[in-house]
Amino acid sequence: MEAQFQKQIFEIGLAFRAAREAQGLTLQVVHEAIGFSAAYLSNIERGLRPHRLQTLQEIANYLKVDISEAMRALREDSAA
């Protein structure tokens, strides 16, 4: 279970990074827009540790990423 949770955190971070880069945004730009430090955002993107769901949702909303879709895909992968 713990490994699956870590995988979800990592995958969400990857989705955030991919969305940010696809939009041509830097960590600094995201920091200025939503207030989390660039270092904190980088930690989230690299999946270094779990973060509050509210924090993840704020970032997802700004980057227009559906984290529930990412988590659903992961659950389907683990069930297969």
C-alpha positions in Angstrom: 0.0 0.0 0.0 2.8 2.4 0.9 4.5 1.8 -2.4 1.3 2.5 -4.3 0.9 5.8 -2.4 4.4 6.8 -3.2 3.8 5.9 -6.9 0.7 8.1 -6.9 2.6 11.1 -5.4 5.4 10.6 -7.9 3.0 10.4 -10.9 1.0 13.5 -9.8 4.3 15.3 -9.6 5.3 14.2 -13.1 1.9 15.3 -14.3 2.4 18.8 -12.8 5.8 19.1 -14.3 4.6 18.0 -17.7 1.7 20.5 -17.6 3.9 23.3 -16.4 6.5 22.7 -19.1 3.9 22.3 -21.8 2.5 25.7 -20.9 6.0 27.2 -21.0 5.9 28.1 -17.3 8.8 28.2 -14.9 8.6 27.2 -11.2 9.1 30.9 -10.4 6.0 31.9 -12.4 3.9 29.3 -10.7 5.3 30.4 -7.3 4.3 34.0 -8.0 0.8 33.0 -9.1 -0.1 30.7 -6.3 2.3 31.5 -3.5 4.2 28.3 -2.8 7.9 28.6 -3.0 9.7 27.3 -6.1 11.7 24.9 -4.0 8.4 23.5 -2.5 6.9 23.1 -5.9 10.0 21.4 -7.2 9.8 18.9 -4.3 6.2 18.2 -5.3 7.1 17.7 -8.9 9.9 15.2 -7.9 7.5 13.3 -5.6 9.9 13.7 -2.7 7.2 13.6 0.0 3.5 13.6 0.3 1.6 16.9 0.5 -1.8 18.0 1.6 -4.5 17.2 -0.9 -5.6 20.9 -0.8 -2.1 22.0 -1.8 -2.1 19.5 -4.7 -5.5 20.6 -5.8 -4.5 24.3 -5.8 -1.5 23.5 -8.0 -3.7 21.2 -10.2 -6.3 24.0 -10.7 -3.6 26.5 -11.7 -2.0 24.1 -14.2 -5.3 22.7 -15.4 -4.4 19.1 -14.4 -7.1 16.7 -13.3 -5.4 14.9 -10.4 -8.4 12.7 -9.8 -7.9 11.3 -13.4 -4.3 10.6 -12.7 -5.1 8.8 -9.5 -7.9 6.8 -11.2 -5.4 5.6 -13.9 -3.0 4.6 -11.2 -5.6 2.6 -9.4 -6.6 0.8 -12.6 -2.9 0.0 -13.3 -2.5 -1.5 -9.8 -5.6 -3.6 -10.2 -4.4 -5.1 -13.5 
